[in-house]
C-alpha cells in the first residue's frame, strides 16, 4: 500500500496563479519557510536534526521551558551598491521558530546541541529509568 497526497482544490494550478502574484506590480508574495526536521530514536537517546544552512551558531536562540523545546532564529542584513550613479539598496530579513514537545523520558539537563555544515543537531538522552532493562532469567521454584 502506498500513501498518495491528494489535492482537493479544483484546478489547482489556476488557483495558484490567481492567489500567488502581487497584483500591484511588486515582487511575488514572500513565502516563509521553516527548516525541515528529522527525529530519530535509539535505545538511549533521541536525535533531532534541523536543516538550516547559511547561518552561524550565534544566530540561534534555543530555550527549554516545561518540556517544550523552542528553536528560533532571526537574521537581518543590508546590502548597498553604487555603480555609475546608480544606487541599489536591499534589505534581507529571515526568521523562523520551531517548537517541539519533549517526552517526560528525556533528561533535560543533559541535552547537547551542535551546528555543523548547515545542520543543527540536538542529542536528547533518555533518563535512566526510561532505558530498556536487560533480560533476566526467572527460576521456577
Secondary structure as GFF3:
##gff-version 3
##sequence-region A 1 141
A	DSSP	alpha_helix	12	20	.	.	.	ID=ss1
A	DSSP	beta_strand	37	41	.	.	.	ID=ss2
A	DSSP	beta_strand	45	51	.	.	.	ID=ss3
A	DSSP	three_ten_helix	57	59	.	.	.	ID=ss4
A	DSSP	beta_strand	60	65	.	.	.	ID=ss5
A	DSSP	beta_strand	68	83	.	.	.	ID=ss6
A	DSSP	beta_strand	86	101	.	.	.	ID=ss7
A	DSSP	three_ten_helix	108	110	.	.	.	ID=ss8
A	DSSP	beta_strand	112	116	.	.	.	ID=ss9
A	DSSP	beta_strand	119	125	.	.	.	ID=ss10
A	DSSP	three_ten_helix	128	130	.	.	.	ID=ss11
###
